[in-house]
């Protein structure tokens, strides 16, 4: 059977932040961490969705210690407000889960291309602003959700915001490559500290991620097609969340590791999480360092270590 949620250790005394926890993989991740005793913060853009998820969580895990807090990764002011409100609280697990996939061109509140801005820059800023709290907690982890579709494109350091030409799937691939380059550089910068930076991908999981792009593009046909494909092929969120839960809680998770399901689209766990293929450009140290510096310039959040 391999590793399952039953193997999550006792997490009492640990505190976790899960972005995009209002539904899908983020919600399942938050629920299972709470089930094992962690204090969990559901960081959600929508207050209504966050509150609904919190009520659902308490219904499934009555003993949970959980709360919801507003966080809009498309607005750096919201990211800064979240970190400022966090203050000196303990933080052991930061799960960078929220994301967008193949949406029509749009810009964040700060003028970044939406997929790059939310999937990478928002999480880059959030991690940087909370890093001192993570470093202060022995055995802490930063888990960033990437995708196998990172192979669609490497980052373009000359055009990070895809202003010269926007292709929604290419932009998505670039943002997911950025997640892996961020993890690579973060792991390098955390050497000698008791913090693990790891990345995961969920495989093809049945969440709202696949239907949002077609819906925003106004294509009812593509939205129906994505819905049908999810029903026929995709794994349920409970299975898709396993790699993330593994990277967040299993012993001996390696820095800069990339964990995914052993069988894509499996409707039940098969063999536990494994090490999927990873594009060689996601371990390019020079590009990772240049992306890091560019991200500091764009967000104004700078490494303190």
Number of C-alpha atoms within 10 A of each C-alpha: 8 11 17 17 21 8 13 18 13 13 17 14 10 19 23 25 24 25 28 26 28 27 19 20 28 24 25 22 29 31 25 22 29 26 23 19 20 23 22 25 22 27 28 25 21 15 15 12 16 23 17 14 23 23 15 15 23 16 11 12 16 12 12 21 17 23 18 21 18 19 25 22 30 25 19 24 14 18 20 19 13 19 19 12 10 15 10 12 10 18 24 25 25 25 29 28 25 27 23 18 22 22 22 19 16 11 16 18 16 14 13 21 22 29 31 27 29 23 27 27 30 27 26 26 24 23 23 18 21 21 19 16 18 24 20 16 17 12 14 24 25 25 26 30 27 28 23 20 19 25 18 15 19 21 25 14 12 8 10 20 22 22 10 8 10 13 12 17 18 20 29 25 25 27 33 32 29 29 26 30 29 28 29 24 23 25 21 15 13 15 11 8 13 14 23 26 27 27 28 32 27 24 24 23 26 26 18 16 17 22 22 18 20 21 16 14 14 12 13 13 11 16 19 14 15 20 17 12 14 20 13 11 15 21 24 20 21 19 28 31 29 27 29 29 23 23 28 28 20 14 10 8 17 12 21 22 20 29 25 28 26 18 18 17 21 18 17 14 21 16 13 19 26 17 14 17 11 18 17 9 16 23 18 13 14 11 19 23 17 14 20 21 14 15 21 17 11 15 17 11 19 15 16 8 8
